[in-house]
Amino acid sequence: MKPTRKANLLKFTGFVTGLTILFSSTPASAEDLNTRLQQQQSQANSLQNEMKTIQSEISTLNSQIAEKQSEIDEMKNKIEETTNKIEKLKSEIEALQVEIEEAKKVIAEKEEEIARLEAQQERRLEILRERAATLQKQDRTNIFIDVILNSTSIVDLMQRVTSLGTLFQSDTDIMQELQETQVIIEAEKEIVEEKARELAEQQATLQQRQDDLQKEQDALQQQERELQQQQDSLQASQSQKEASLKRLEDNLSAVRNDIATTNAQLEEQAAAAARLLAEQRAAREAAERASAEKQAMVVEESTPTESTNSASSTNNNNSSLLGNNSSNNNSGNSGSTGQFNGRFVSPVNGGRITSPFGPRRHPVTGVQSFHRGIDIVSSTPNAPIHAIAAGTVVFSGWASGYGNYIVIQHDATTFSGYGHNRTNQVRVGDRVSAGQQIAIMGTTGVSTGVHLHLNIMKNTTNFWSGHVNPAPLLGM
Ligand SMILES: [Zn+2]
């Protein structure tokens, strides 16, 4: 059996060399690609958050713009109202103007009439004077004639002639009548003048109101202009926001393309690894068949593992038996409090480290990379995997590279991860105690043989980062 195993090991080593050449064009390891994927996804998330913020800012701006629009509409209504009032006042003022013009015409007519009456009185007085002069030539002693000749006006004359008897009675009667008519017309003229004054006052009041309304309208138009400016600036910042949103959308679609590319690379790697694994198994089976035929005996199945290769190519000293596992049987629960006490127990009974934490050449991809955990094998087939401390399952499912993967959170910043499982036996949200069985060891994901890839993440809230060397924490 031993020589067969050795022969297989040699074959496998040759295989790995072939793998290295085959994968030399591959730019990154599966773990690197996973890290890249996490970064790209968090980039996409932060872009989406930024977009949400901007979208809510845009909707705020939209409602502010609508508010401004209703203020502007209100202002326009007020301006229209004021314009109507001003138009009405203007026509009232025009109507008053017409009335004032008519009154002025009437006043002018009255003045003309008064002038005519005055002229008639003047003529009468003249006739009387002439007649008195003629009489004086005939009778120089008549003092009444002196009175007439010396009177300065009709009123003066009338006062003087009251006692003159009937001599000039008919003349004074006519002059009296003329005088009375003049008084009436002057009274009429005064009434029309009063009316014209009132109309002018009314017109002035209306003019004042029109001026006030015009001022009001000017103020409203100023306000409207200001509102319009505010709305313009809101619309400007809205278009800016929309431009940023467009840029973010472009960035997001670029990041999504990157994510698709990374996923495709991961799938390609997984497929290549699976193909190699199949070829490797076929080769091994062929070798075993040949060996069996040759030796005519049953050959014990020996599974070459990632570790066998690693150990032979990098570090032989790291293969060691795990510490005392007597307290960690399959039931695993005895003596466990269910609380993380800062200490870890062994994940595999009688397990052995085959690939240490740190830089190494990846056993499948052949690319130089950093091994972010330790690989542990068991001599038992279908070996149970135990939780290394109490905690809560925060991930249980398929992870590129890790295959069936379980992550347990022990406290706010401490996690342990278990990869390549054949079967996961816990689900997200399950509480597990230290030593509790959580999985069956397998070789799922990017793996060359049955083993446990164990991660411990500390001082992190994201279990895809913060990897530390589990070996010293497990006393290995
Ligand atoms: Zn590993």
Boltz pocket constraint, residues with backbone or C-beta under 6 A from the ligand:
constraints:
  - pocket:
      binder: B
      contacts: [[A, 355], [A, 371], [A, 373], [A, 374], [A, 375], [A, 452], [A, 453], [A, 454]]
      max_distance: 6.0
